[in-house]
Amino acid sequence: MLENSPAALGQIADYFKVLSEISRLQVLCSLRSGSKNVTEIMKITGLGQANVSKHLQILTKAGMIKRQPQGVSVFYEITDSLIFEICELVCARLSIRLEEQSQQLKQLDALRISH
């Protein structure tokens, strides 16, 4: 149940702020198939090392991913796959909205043509 205290809503807003950056979503998507190191994430996302490291730090601090040192490398992995369910819900909703807008545009075009 959604709590409506300012403190609780602030935490929810902070969670969504983390997800509101395209590069962070790219990093998360790169980790969907399993843990990866910075070099692998860079190769998948096309982002630079400093950029990837910055976003990994933010995602780690938010608790969305975790660091796993392995020898001289550090691997990152998703801590909660719920993130992808949230993204899929948003994508489904956006798809419905786009379809509704497309239908409205078709209706407007039909009206314009008939006059």
N, C-alpha and C positions, 0 to 999 in steps of 0.2 A: 504494500500500500504506500502511495506517495505521501510522505510527510510534508507539511507545508510550513514548517518553521524556517526562518531565514537561514539558519545554519545548515539544515538539511538541503534546502534548495540551493544554497551556495555550493555544496559538495556536488550536487547533480550538475549544476552549471559548469563547474570546474572539469568534471568528467567529459562533458560534451565539448568544452573548449579544447581539450586534448585531441578529440576526434575531429575538430573543425579544420585541421590543417591537412592539405592534400599530401604533402610529403610524408607526414606521419601515417596517413592511411596507406600510402605506398609501402612504407616500411612494414606496417602491420600485415598487409597483403602478402609481402614477400615471406613473412614468417608463418603464413597459414599452413604451408606444407611441411613445416618442421623447423627445428632450430638451425640458425645460420650465424656465421661470423660477419663482421663488418664488410669484408671484401666481397662475400657472396651477396650481401644485401645491396652493396653498391652496384654490383654487376646486374642484378635483377631490376633495380629501380632507376639506374642511370644517374643517381645523385652522387655528389662528391663526398669524400671522407668526412670532412668537417660537418657537413650538413647531416649526414647519416648519424654521426656520433652525437650531435646535438639532439636529434629527434629520439635516438635510443635512450639518452639520458632522461628526457621528458617522459617518455613512455614507461621507463623503469620507475621513475619517481611516482608516477601515477598508479603504479602497481599493475599495469596492463601486460608488461613483459618482465622477464627475469633474466639476469646474467648468470651464465654457467661457465666459469673458467675451466678450460681443458688444456693442460700443458701451457704453451705460450700464447694460445688463442683464448678469446672469450666468445662464447656462443650465446645467442639471445633466443628466447622462445616465449610464446604467448602463455600467459598465466590463466587466462579465462577466455574460452572460445565464444562466450556470450557476446563478445564484441562483434563477431561476424553475424550473429543472429540479429543484433541491433541494426547493423549495416544492411542486411537483407530486408528487414522490415521497412527501412527507409527507402531502399531501392524499389521495393514493391509499391509503396505509396506514391513515389515519384512517377513510376510507370503508369499508374492509374491516373494521376493528375495530367500527365502528358497526353494520354489517350483521350481524356475528357476535353482538354484544350484543342486537340486535333479535331474532334467531333464538332466542337463549337465553331472552329474555323471553316470546316466543310459546310456547316449550316449557313454561315455568313456568306461564303462564296456562292452558295446556291441562291440565296436571297439577292445578292448583287447581280448574278447572271440573269435572274428572272425579271429584273426591273429594267 
